[in-house]
Amino acid sequence: MGHPPRQIGLQSSPASADAPAAGGEQRGLAARRCAWQVLQAVAAGAYADGALERELGRVNLSPQDRALATELAYGAIRQRRCLDAWLDQLGKVPAERQPPKLRWLLHLGLYQLLHSGRIPASAAVSTTVELAKRGGLGRLAPVANGLLRAFLRCQEAGESLTRLDAPGVDAAERLGLRHSLPDWLARDLLQWLPPQGADAFGAACNTKPAIDLRVNRRCTTPEALQRALAAAGVQAVPVAGVPSALTLQGRSGDLRQLPGYDQGQWCVQDRTAQRIAPLLDPKPGERILDACAAPGGKSTHLAELIDDQGEVLALDRAEARLRRVDRNAERLGLHCIRTACGDAATLAARQPELLGQFDRILLDAPCSGLGTLARHADARWRLDPAAIDGLVVLQRQLLDGLWPLLKPGGRLVYATCTVHPRENGELVEAFCAERREATLQGRWQSWPGDLDGGGDGFFAAVLERVPD
Ligand SMILES: C[S@@+](CC[C@H](N)C(=O)[O-])C[C@H]1O[C@@H](n2cnc3c(N)ncnc32)[C@H](O)[C@@H]1O
């Protein structure tokens, strides 16, 4: 893993990067401080999204600085393992034994040197040292300076992580180090995929996810929306293989300010997620159950596909998230969605009058989320592989509990945003093997980055109930 050499002090720095701002503080310092706080909060157990939102709420940053804080915080969290490996290599004290505040500050500085091609090395080093001084690590500022400069010398010499080529390092550790993945996941990936596929998965997990829109075809077309966005200075392009998707290019700012938002002409939905609802092949007038519905991305898609004629029962056990389904449906002008709070696994037992009543059922099951690691920067460090056992039990209970609600001749789609075979193919195969009236019509696994170079990883299986 060689890096192009970067020489400190030789690059000309854009004014926004490291010149003093009005008020005396170096430009970009507040954004980096914000990112540093997020790294510390996440290390203390906070979720990355929530921690970032909180920190951004505390400071008044320009849109550019908000984007910088977001990029640095999420990037450094994703690359935690690689950054620690560099600290182990460069420092006298291993990363794990560094004072945590210093460790996360060094991550921030190193991340800029390793991964942010547009930040001059001089700005990355000087802002890190300045933050150390202002952030209660004054005594350690020379350590930060020395370590980052040592890294730059390695970069100039074309050196990479020595651990990658060390004797005794196996393929899983190498994959984990290359793409900053935990060992258990790297090991699993090499079981599921050929080496190039595992590498592509790792790379996709560290790529900033695209912002994809789903066009509400009840009130506009992708072409018309594309034109309206272009007129507002936002470039959006179609996604091959996903007819209602447009993906935004470049910075788009506050999405709610974009044309068509208030009129319900579009919603944000990942391109792969947009392929799930059509698998149900829903028709106007049908009765549809979306069993794990919140926040409603697929419920609203189903309602659009049936032209708001029929019924979509959007069930979820998380009441607060269910309110988002109502809000989304309202903005998109959809009236056929009815929300209900409750446990989908026991719905049939609680309401036996619903047995055999639904033409279509979508089970977008709670899962390990291994297909969305790029979107959730901290998820790979949070996930306990032992928790997969519990998820598989829950997924099976949901499938068993929902199946009797399907009409004979009806269709159920089981979907997850994970790539773990135990939560996906193995689960539906075991289910169908035990149910003579269930036929598996088809299944697909999409890997992160598979769809026109982007998209989350999703699994879907189409099951039909044999007519009586
Ligand atoms: C993958 S998310 C659903 C995303 C949603 N389908 C969409 O497209 O916006 C899974 C959902 O399952 C819900 N859930 C988990 N266990 C459940 C249960 N036993 N009954 C109902 N909902 C459940 C969670 O609250 C969560 O909202």
The ligand as an ORCA input file, in Angstrom:
! r2SCAN-3c Opt
* xyz 0 1
  C     -34.312     -2.641      7.949
  S     -35.306     -1.659      8.970
  C     -36.680     -1.337      7.938
  C     -36.462     -0.287      6.876
  C     -37.737      0.050      6.106
  N     -38.332     -1.138      5.530
  C     -37.508      1.058      5.023
  O     -37.365      0.688      3.854
  O     -37.483      2.264      5.334
  C     -35.946     -2.867     10.057
  C     -37.079     -2.380     10.934
  O     -37.593     -3.528     11.635
  C     -38.164     -3.060     12.828
  N     -38.387     -4.249     13.683
  C     -37.463     -5.008     14.308
  N     -38.054     -6.044     14.927
  C     -39.379     -5.934     14.682
  C     -40.513     -6.700     15.064
  N     -40.393     -7.806     15.827
  N     -41.716     -6.300     14.641
  C     -41.855     -5.184     13.892
  N     -40.820     -4.419     13.514
  C     -39.601     -4.793     13.907
  C     -37.178     -2.039     13.325
  O     -37.786     -1.156     14.232
  C     -36.747     -1.361     12.016
  O     -37.487     -0.199     11.803
*
